[in-house]
Amino acid sequence: MKAVIPAAGAGTRLRPHTLNKPKALLPVAGRPILAHIVDDLAAAGIDSFVVVVGHHGQAVRDWFAAERPDLDIACVEQERRLGLGHAIWTAREAVADQPFYCVLGDTILEADHGALLAGPDSAIGVCRVADPRRFGVATVAGERVTGCVEKPAVPSSDLAMVGAYLFRDGAALMAALEGVIGDRQRTGGEYQLAAGLQRLLARGHVFRAVEVSGWHDCGERETWLQSNRALLDRDGAGEAGAMGPRTRVSGSRLGPHVSVGADVEIEDCEIRDAVIGAGSVLRGCRLHGSLVGEQCHLEGVVGAVNVGDFCELTAKEQG
């Protein structure tokens, strides 16, 4: 089966890290978000991928060419970011009339993809959340979805749609999204997938609700760190962390929950709950709850920092 991965967003809530790279390539637990997604889907039997790119889309193409050259990949450009519904509609020619599985490019799921892909009906991955107003929400009767709405002020359920959708009738979905776009039906200024889903439900299409066991949203600073912690713990690396190749650590204490990229140098540091980008150098730092980009140089820094690529931060007195 073919998978569609919308990964065109600008990731404005994750600046400065997304100023020069797409959100889908940000590292979580030692691997880019996109690597977690495509590896999980390939393991579930997905054999073809359509990736919707936009913001720094060439970086996504280059990553696939370098890191996953054996995968059957097609990238399509969403020239204007007009919402998730529009992003999926942009892939209509690559999908044609086939059924397909859609997983969002900024979310890592702990899900039984086989359960979502099984059965004759379409399916939507859902998860119970404390505040569903922040998400697309599904109303469910038994296992059957009866309604979908994007970020409702008064939610009808606590089941958030987690970004995994199986469409048995790809042509019907694209026609529904065509109607949403043609009618200029926008929510929050964007063409939402939920609007297309609601049109399909009104026409009698059947969607199963499938609850997932874990949902790791990486769209904000704190959720990025939360996802890093959860995935390290899941993989048994919460204390040891994830260390990239050729990383050099001396006189330092790392952990728990530290992910470090390749070619990093860490000397005389104490670091916990942090993501450190490739090629960075840290000396004499005491960090927690921190996000450090690639090719950074930090010396004598204490506390929680959030710095993008190619930054220099020194807290020691000079002279």
C-alpha positions in Angstrom: 0.0 0.0 0.0 1.0 3.6 -0.6 1.5 6.1 2.3 1.1 9.8 2.1 3.2 11.9 4.5 2.4 15.6 4.7 5.6 17.3 5.7 5.4 20.8 4.2 4.8 22.9 7.3 7.0 25.8 8.2 7.2 24.7 11.9 6.9 28.3 13.2 6.4 27.2 16.8 9.8 25.5 16.7 11.9 28.4 15.6 14.8 29.0 15.6 15.3 25.3 14.8 13.1 25.3 11.7 14.5 28.5 10.2 16.9 26.5 8.1 15.5 22.9 8.1 12.1 21.3 7.9 10.3 20.1 11.1 10.3 16.5 9.9 14.1 16.3 10.1 14.4 17.5 13.7 16.0 14.8 15.8 14.1 12.8 18.5 15.7 10.0 20.4 18.7 9.9 18.1 16.8 9.9 14.7 14.9 12.5 12.7 11.1 12.5 13.1 10.8 11.4 9.5 13.0 8.3 10.1 10.8 7.1 12.9 7.7 7.5 10.7 9.0 5.8 7.5 10.8 3.0 9.3 7.6 2.2 11.3 5.5 2.2 8.2 7.9 0.1 6.2 7.9 -2.4 9.0 4.1 -2.5 8.7 4.3 -3.4 5.0 4.0 0.0 3.4 6.0 -0.2 0.2 5.6 3.2 -1.5 5.6 6.7 -0.1 4.4 10.1 -1.3 5.9 12.9 0.8 4.3 16.4 0.5 7.1 18.9 0.9 7.3 22.7 1.1 9.4 24.5 3.6 13.0 23.4 2.9 11.6 20.6 0.8 15.0 19.9 -0.9 16.4 18.9 2.5 13.8 16.2 2.7 14.6 15.0 -0.8 18.3 14.9 0.0 17.7 13.0 3.3 15.8 10.3 1.5 18.5 10.0 -1.2 21.2 9.7 1.4 19.6 7.8 4.2 16.8 5.7 2.7 17.8 5.3 -1.0 16.1 1.9 -1.4 12.6 3.2 -0.6 10.1 3.9 -3.3 9.7 7.7 -2.7 7.9 10.5 -4.6 7.9 14.0 -3.4 5.3 16.5 -4.4 5.5 20.3 -3.7 2.8 22.2 -1.7 3.7 25.6 -3.1 1.3 27.4 -0.6 0.7 26.1 2.8 -3.1 26.2 3.0 -3.8 23.5 5.5 -3.7 19.7 5.9 -6.6 19.1 3.6 -4.9 21.1 0.9 -1.6 19.3 1.5 -3.2 15.9 0.9 -5.1 17.2 -2.1 -1.8 18.3 -3.5 -0.8 14.6 -3.7 -3.9 13.6 -5.7 -2.0 12.8 -9.0 0.6 10.7 -7.2 -2.1 8.8 -5.3 -4.4 8.5 -8.4 -7.5 6.4 -7.4 -5.7 4.0 -5.1 -6.4 3.5 -1.4 -3.7 5.0 0.8 -2.5 5.5 4.4 -1.8 9.0 5.6 0.5 9.7 8.6 1.4 13.3 9.5 5.1 14.2 9.2 5.4 15.8 12.6 4.0 13.0 14.8 5.5 9.8 16.0 3.0 7.1 16.8 3.2 4.0 19.0 0.5 2.3 17.1 -0.5 -1.1 15.7 -0.4 0.1 12.1 -1.5 -3.4 11.1 -4.7 -2.9 13.0 -5.3 0.4 11.2 -4.6 -1.2 7.9 -6.7 -4.3 8.5 -10.4 -4.7 7.6 -12.5 -3.5 4.7 -13.3 -0.1 6.0 -11.4 3.2 6.2 -9.9 4.0 9.6 -8.9 7.0 11.8 -6.3 6.7 14.6 -7.6 8.4 17.8 -6.3 9.0 21.3 -8.1 10.3 24.5 -6.7 13.6 25.6 -7.4 16.0 28.5 -8.0 19.1 26.2 -9.3 18.1 22.8 -9.9 21.7 21.8 -6.3 21.8 20.5 -6.9 19.0 18.0 -9.2 17.6 15.4 -11.8 15.6 17.3 -13.7 12.5 16.3 -17.2 11.5 17.6 -17.5 7.8 17.9 -20.4 5.3 18.3 -19.0 1.9 19.2 -16.0 1.6 16.8 -17.6 3.7 14.1 -16.7 7.4 13.6 -19.9 9.6 13.3 -18.4 13.0 13.1 -15.1 15.0 12.7 -14.4 18.6 13.5 -11.2 20.7 13.7 -10.3 22.3 17.0 -13.9 22.7 18.3 -14.6 25.3 21.0 -16.9 22.8 22.7 -15.7 19.3 21.9 -18.2 16.5 21.5 -15.7 13.9 22.7 -12.2 13.5 24.2 -11.0 11.5 21.2 -8.3 13.5 19.3 -7.4 12.4 15.8 -3.7 11.6 16.0 -2.7 12.0 12.4 -3.1 8.4 11.0 -5.8 7.8 8.4 -6.6 4.9 6.2 -8.6 5.8 3.1 -10.0 2.8 1.2 -11.5 5.1 -1.4 -8.7 7.6 -2.3 -10.7 9.0 -5.2 -13.7 9.8 -2.9 -11.5 11.6 -0.4 -9.8 13.7 -3.1 -13.2 14.6 -4.5 -14.4 15.7 -1.0 -11.3 17.8 -0.5 -11.8 19.3 -4.0 -15.2 20.4 -2.8 -13.8 21.9 0.4 -11.3 23.9 -1.6 -13.8 24.8 -4.3 -16.3 26.1 -1.7 -13.5 28.0 0.1 -14.5 26.1 3.3 -11.8 27.2 5.7 -11.2 26.8 9.4 -8.6 29.1 10.9 -7.8 30.3 7.4 -6.9 26.8 6.2 -8.5 23.9 4.3 -8.8 21.2 6.9 -8.8 17.4 6.4 -11.6 17.2 9.0 -13.9 19.1 6.7 -13.3 16.5 3.9 -13.8 13.7 6.4 -17.2 15.2 7.5 -18.3 15.3 3.9 -17.5 11.6 3.4 -19.3 10.7 6.6 -22.4 12.6 5.3 -22.3 10.6 2.1 -22.3 7.3 4.0 -18.6 6.4 4.0 -17.6 4.2 7.0 -14.6 5.0 9.1 -13.4 2.8 12.1 -11.9 4.5 15.1 -8.7 2.8 16.2 -7.1 3.9 19.5 -3.3 4.2 19.5 -1.2 3.4 22.6 1.2 6.3 22.2 1.1 9.7 20.4 4.2 11.8 20.4 3.6 15.3 19.0 6.8 17.2 18.2 5.2 20.5 17.2 6.4 22.7 20.1 9.5 23.0 22.3 8.1 21.2 25.3 6.4 18.4 23.3 9.6 17.9 21.4 11.4 17.3 24.7 8.5 15.2 26.0 8.7 13.0 22.9 12.4 12.6 23.3 12.0 11.5 26.9 9.2 9.0 26.0 11.0 7.4 23.1 14.3 7.0 25.0 12.4 5.4 27.8 10.6 3.1 25.4 13.8 2.0 23.8 15.5 1.4 27.2 17.9 4.3 26.7 16.4 6.8 29.2 19.5 6.8 31.4 22.2 6.2 28.8 20.7 8.4 26.1 21.2 8.3 22.4 24.8 9.1 21.2 25.6 9.8 17.6 28.6 8.4 15.8 32.0 10.0 16.5 30.7 11.9 19.5 33.4 12.5 22.1 32.5 12.9 25.8 35.0 13.6 28.6 34.7 14.5 32.2 30.9 14.8 31.8 27.7 13.4 33.2 24.9 13.0 30.7 21.4 11.9 31.4 18.7 11.1 31.9 17.0 11.7 28.6 19.8 13.2 26.5 20.0 12.8 22.7 23.3 13.8 21.0 23.9 14.0 17.3 27.0 13.0 15.3 30.4 14.6 15.7 29.6 16.3 18.9 32.3 17.2 21.5 31.2 17.5 25.2 33.7 18.3 27.9 33.2 18.9 31.6 29.4 19.2 31.3 26.3 18.0 33.2 23.4 17.7 30.8 19.9 16.2 31.3 16.7 16.3 29.4 18.2 17.8 26.2 18.6 17.4 22.5 22.1 18.3 21.1 22.5 18.8 17.4 25.3 17.3 15.2 28.7 19.0 15.1 28.2 21.1 18.3 30.8 21.7 21.0 29.9 22.1 24.6 32.4 22.8 27.4 31.7 23.5 31.0 27.9 23.6 30.6 25.2 22.7 33.1 22.1 22.2 31.0 18.6 20.9 31.5 15.4 21.1 29.4 17.5 22.4 26.5 17.4 22.2 22.7 20.8 23.0 21.0 21.0 23.1 17.2 23.7 21.8 14.9 27.2 23.3 14.8 26.8 25.3 18.0 29.5 26.3 20.4 28.5 26.6 24.1 30.9 27.4 26.9 30.1 27.9 30.6 26.3 28.0 30.0 24.0 27.1 32.9 20.3 26.5 32.8 17.8 25.8 30.0 18.6 27.1 26.6 16.9 27.0 23.2 19.3 27.9 20.4 19.3 27.1 16.7 22.1 26.1 14.4 25.4 27.9 14.2 25.0 29.7 17.5 27.8 30.7 19.9 27.0 31.2 23.5 29.6 31.9 26.1 29.0 32.6 29.8 32.7 32.8 30.9 34.3 36.2 31.5 36.8 37.1 28.8 40.3 38.5 29.3 
